[in-house]
């Protein structure tokens, strides 16, 4: 995800990360307890909220996101705008995990 895409999605990432305070806390806890891993079990619980939030983007935000995507990719046959927008879900979740990692190592009172 480049800077422009992060800028478009920054509010969405924050909303999804904190849509469930308990889940956010548990993700941080898994990161703290398990150290670096390529996958944390709690991160999959953000999937549905991420997809819902991506589909709820305003039309100007969707168009800006699609514009950024098309700058870097040739549009494969059969890829609809919806499929392109949903392709950002794993990137959003990776960013949530990155932020949770930073937050986990800043947390003082477990």
C-alpha positions as CSV (number, residue, x, y, z in Angstrom):
1,X,0.0,0.0,0.0
2,X,1.5,3.3,-1.0
3,X,1.2,6.7,0.8
4,X,-1.7,7.9,-1.2
5,X,-3.7,4.7,-0.5
6,X,-2.9,4.9,3.2
7,X,-4.1,8.5,3.2
8,X,-7.4,7.4,1.6
9,X,-7.8,4.5,4.0
10,X,-6.4,6.0,7.2
11,X,-9.8,6.7,8.8
12,X,-11.2,3.3,7.8
13,X,-8.1,1.6,9.3
14,X,-8.6,3.4,12.6
15,X,-12.3,2.6,12.6
16,X,-11.9,-1.1,11.9
17,X,-9.0,-1.5,14.4
18,X,-11.0,-0.1,17.2
19,X,-14.5,-1.3,16.2
20,X,-14.2,-3.9,19.1
21,X,-12.0,-2.8,22.0
22,X,-11.8,-6.3,23.3
23,X,-10.6,-7.7,20.0
24,X,-8.0,-4.9,19.7
25,X,-6.7,-5.7,23.2
26,X,-6.6,-9.5,22.4
27,X,-4.6,-8.9,19.2
28,X,-2.1,-6.8,21.1
29,X,-1.9,-9.5,23.8
30,X,-1.2,-12.2,21.2
31,X,1.5,-10.1,19.7
32,X,3.0,-9.5,23.1
33,X,2.9,-13.1,24.2
34,X,3.8,-14.7,20.9
35,X,6.4,-12.3,19.5
36,X,6.7,-11.8,15.7
37,X,4.6,-14.2,13.7
38,X,3.4,-14.1,10.1
39,X,-0.2,-14.7,11.3
40,X,-2.0,-14.1,14.5
41,X,-5.3,-16.0,15.1
42,X,-7.1,-12.8,16.2
43,X,-6.3,-11.0,13.0
44,X,-8.9,-13.1,11.1
45,X,-11.6,-11.6,13.3
46,X,-11.1,-8.3,11.6
47,X,-11.9,-9.7,8.1
48,X,-15.7,-9.1,8.1
49,X,-15.4,-5.6,9.6
50,X,-12.8,-4.7,7.1
51,X,-14.8,-5.9,4.1
52,X,-17.9,-4.1,5.4
53,X,-16.0,-0.9,5.9
54,X,-14.4,-1.0,2.4
55,X,-17.8,-1.5,0.8
56,X,-19.1,1.5,2.9
57,X,-16.5,3.9,1.6
58,X,-18.0,7.0,0.1
59,X,-18.0,7.2,-3.7
60,X,-15.2,9.8,-3.9
61,X,-13.0,7.7,-1.6
62,X,-13.7,4.6,-3.7
63,X,-12.9,6.4,-6.9
64,X,-9.7,7.8,-5.4
65,X,-8.7,4.3,-4.3
66,X,-9.5,2.8,-7.7
67,X,-7.5,5.6,-9.4
68,X,-4.5,4.8,-7.2
69,X,-4.8,1.0,-7.9
70,X,-5.1,1.6,-11.7
71,X,-1.9,3.7,-11.7
72,X,0.1,0.7,-10.7
73,X,-1.9,-2.2,-12.2
74,X,-3.4,-3.2,-15.5
75,X,-7.0,-4.1,-14.9
76,X,-7.3,-7.8,-15.3
77,X,-10.3,-9.1,-17.2
78,X,-13.2,-9.8,-15.0
79,X,-12.1,-7.5,-12.1
80,X,-15.0,-5.3,-11.1
81,X,-14.6,-2.1,-9.1
82,X,-16.0,-4.0,-6.1
83,X,-13.3,-6.8,-6.4
84,X,-10.6,-4.2,-6.7
85,X,-11.8,-2.4,-3.5
86,X,-12.1,-5.7,-1.6
87,X,-8.5,-6.6,-2.7
88,X,-7.4,-4.0,-0.1
89,X,-8.8,-6.0,2.8
90,X,-5.6,-8.0,3.5
91,X,-3.5,-4.8,3.2
92,X,-5.8,-3.0,5.7
93,X,-5.5,-6.0,8.1
94,X,-1.7,-6.0,7.8
95,X,-1.7,-2.3,8.7
96,X,-3.9,-3.0,11.7
97,X,-1.5,-5.7,12.8
98,X,1.4,-3.3,12.4
99,X,-0.3,-0.7,14.5
100,X,-1.2,-3.3,17.1
101,X,2.4,-4.4,17.3
102,X,3.5,-0.9,18.0
103,X,0.8,-0.5,20.6
104,X,1.6,-3.8,22.3
105,X,5.2,-2.8,22.9
106,X,4.0,0.6,24.3
107,X,1.4,-0.9,26.7
108,X,2.6,-0.7,30.3
109,X,-0.3,-2.2,32.3
110,X,-1.4,-5.6,31.0
